[in-house]
Amino acid sequence: FSFLFFIFSKVNLATAEPVYEPPYAKWGKIAVEKTIQRYPQSDVIDYLHIGREQKTPTVSIEKFKLWLRLKDGSREFGVYVNVEFEPRTERYLGITYTETDR
């Protein structure tokens, strides 16, 4: 019994730790929300953060690849999503999409 108690106490302690949120999380949420709006007939089934690029001294782009599946299951496809923002103010500027079959 004490062994099981030890295992469950470790699990409970692990869940009490603060959750780390990466710096791109805000932009990833926007990428997913806007992609769902653009492709309402699809479900987002996978998500990949590609990285951040500096477009100009005042504008950055957070890059993602989302994998979508049509709700009827007839097709899967990828969408590269670029979210532009001002890193100094965290102001959202815009988004672009590029579909891919890979």
N, C-alpha and C positions, 0 to 999 in steps of 0.2 A: 504493500500500500504506500509506503513512504517513497518508493521509487516513482510510482505514478504521480504522486503529489509533486515530486521534484520536477518531473517533465511538464506537468500542467503549469506549475509556477513559473518555469522558464518561458513558456509560451506567453503567459499573461504579462510577464515583465517585458518581453520583446515588443508586444503591442503597445506598451505604455511609452515607448521611446518616441521623440518627436519625428515627424515625417519630413524628409528632405525634399524640397521642391526645387528642381533645377531652374536656372535663370531663364530658360526658354519656355517654361511651362505656360506662362500667360499667353504667349504667341501660339503655342500648340493648341490650347483650348480654342482660341480664335480660329485657327486653321481648320479644326474639326467642325466647329459650329458653322462656319461659312461654307465649308464643303458640303455639309448635310443640307444646307439651304439651297445650294446650287444643284445638288444631285439628290432630290427628295425621293427618287425611286430606288435609291441605293442605301446599303448599310456600310459603315466604315468598319472593316474587320481587322485592319492592321495599321500601325502607325510607326513611322521612323523619323527621328530627328536627324537631319543631314548635317546641319551646322549653321553658323552665322557668317554673313559676308558683309563687309562695309562697302556700301554703294558709293557714298560720298562722305565727306567729313561729318555731315549731320544726319545721314540716313543709313540705317542698317537693314539687312534682309535676313530673316530667320527662315531656313529652308526645311521642308518636310516632304516625306513621301507617304501618302495614304493609299491603302489598298481597299477598294470598294467591291461589293457584290450586289448585283441587282436583286431586289427583294424577291423576285420570282426565281432566283438562282440560275438564270440563263447565261450570265456573263460575269466575269471578274475583270477588273482593270485597275491600273494605278493612276494616281494623280499627284504630280509634283505641285506643291503649294508653296508659294513664296509670300511671306508676310513682311511688308515694309513698315518701318516705324522709326521714330526719332529716339535714339538710345538715351539721350540726356533727359528728355521729358517723359519717355515711355508712351508717347502719343502714336496711336495707330494711324497709318497713312493709306494703306491699300493692300490689295491681295491679287495675285495672279495664279492661274491654274494651267497646267499642261498635262494632258492625258497621255498615258503610255500603256502598252499591253504587257510590259515587263515589270 
